[in-house]
Amino acid sequence: MSTKTPSEEDILRPMKHTSKKFFVAFALAALAFGVFLMMWSYQLSEGLIVTGLADWGSGGGVTWGLYIGAFIWWVGIAHGGIILSAAVRLLGMDRYMPVARLAELLTIAGLSAAGFYIIVHMGRPDRMVTSILGYYHVTVNNSPLVWDVTVITMYFVMTATYLLLTLRYDVSRLRDDLPSHFEPIYKLLTIGYSEKEDPVVERMVWWLALAIIIMAPLLLHGGVIPWLFALIPTMPGWFGAIQGPQFLTIALTSAIAGVIIISFAFRNAYDWDHIITDDVFRGLTLWLGFFSLLFLWLQLQQITSGVFAAPTDQTYATAAKLSHPAYVGSIALVFGALGYIFAQTIRPSLFTKPRAVATGVVVLIATLVEKAFFVAEGLMYPTFGLYDAVPGSYFPSIIEIFSVIGTIGMVVLFFLVVAKIVPVVELHAIEHLRGDHGHGHEPKSESAQEAEVEA
């Protein structure tokens, strides 16, 4: 365990030092995102048919697939990320303060990726204007899809406000040490700032955190997004009240896995073992296990109601799900991750940070596959089929697969760029780890006072 004392210099290191690994990561992420943009341009020129989506009917297939599955996945990661950050502030979970801002940034990046998927899947981006914005006053009253766009936009604004309010404190105090070429950004971030606003901002951020915690189960990944599916009784694979809690547990599971991976990357890249400590990873891994257990339990609830004396259409849809390798494989991956977490809880020597990261990667893959399967399989077994043909099959096209790789690259680029502009660890976290209670406004510690006297 490191005995180094956290300092402002630590959180400034990403902005002041650029290694070869940074350029390699930037190049790979840009390549992944660039390749997908090329494929998307091909889709724009030829139509959505190049993905095989929208080919429904006597030819089989589905209208929604990996695009919508990945959209749900990214939204879940985003919602879970800001819930984690809000819980740190509301519940006094000081252990996780060093990763709170990383979780907030993950929310911004995840919502951006999810919003991008909406545009990609619409086939023609101009439909955002002609179909949604132009008729918003009509569609918002009766379209779950428009409810979805509305709450995601609202959540993005709330999260950005939450993040910007906390950044004002950091930027104002670190201003002299920040890169001078970003001075216009810092001036914009600190317009009208004075130290007198700090207590007011603290209260505002607290109320925002409370609103985020309340909205998550009611309107976001526990409400509006699962309602897109749960309110359609003609799709037995989707319909049911279990979808809200299930989506929420998947969101929290995916978000914690994402925070583990990002935290590990920054810790290794910038020698932050004394800031993002082993204790943080142990705690995050235990929370990952808890929500993975909830995820599996809710899956069991859904399966049980689909196989025991269920209606014919529900039985048929459930049997198809249980016989598909994608579903069985994703559940097996979560079981494997949970098994490791349980084992390292009983025998702590089994815990290592690389294993925690590997567990996070496994969970992210499992939740992505499960969500994509949920979307596609739910369309294949409706209660009332329009065609007599046997349900077709679906496998993601290369364009859809690269959309996931490309959006991951986009999120990586976001973190690499943001880390060069603003601190990705709150100054409050450094002050707390150092013992400067009250965020720099309380009297200094006795040792600091004695040092000043001696000087």
Buried (B, 14 or more C-beta within 10 A) or exposed (E): EEEEEBBBEBBBBBBEEEEEEBEEBBEEBBEBBEBBBEBBEEBBEEEBEBBBBBBBEEEBBBBBBBBBBBBBBBBBBBBBBBBBBBBBBEEEBBBBBBBBBBBBBBBBBBBBBBBBBBBBBBBEEEBBEEBBEEEBEEBEEEBBEBBBBBBBEEBBEBBBEBBEBBBBBBBBBBBEEBEEEBEEBBEEBBEEBEEEBBEEBBEBBEEBBEEBBEBBBEBBBBBBBBBBBBEBEEBBBBBBEBBBBBBBBBBBBBBBBBBBBBBBBBBBBBEBBBBBBBEBBBBBBBBBBBBBBBBBEBBEEBBEBBEEEBEEBBBBBBBBBEEBEBBEBBBEBBEBBBEBBBEBBEEEEEBEBEBBBBBBBBBBBBBBBBBBBBBBBBBBBBBEBEEEEEBBEBEBBEBBBBBBBBBBBBBBBBBBEBBBBBBBBBBBBBBBBBEBEEBBEEEEEEEEEEEEEEE
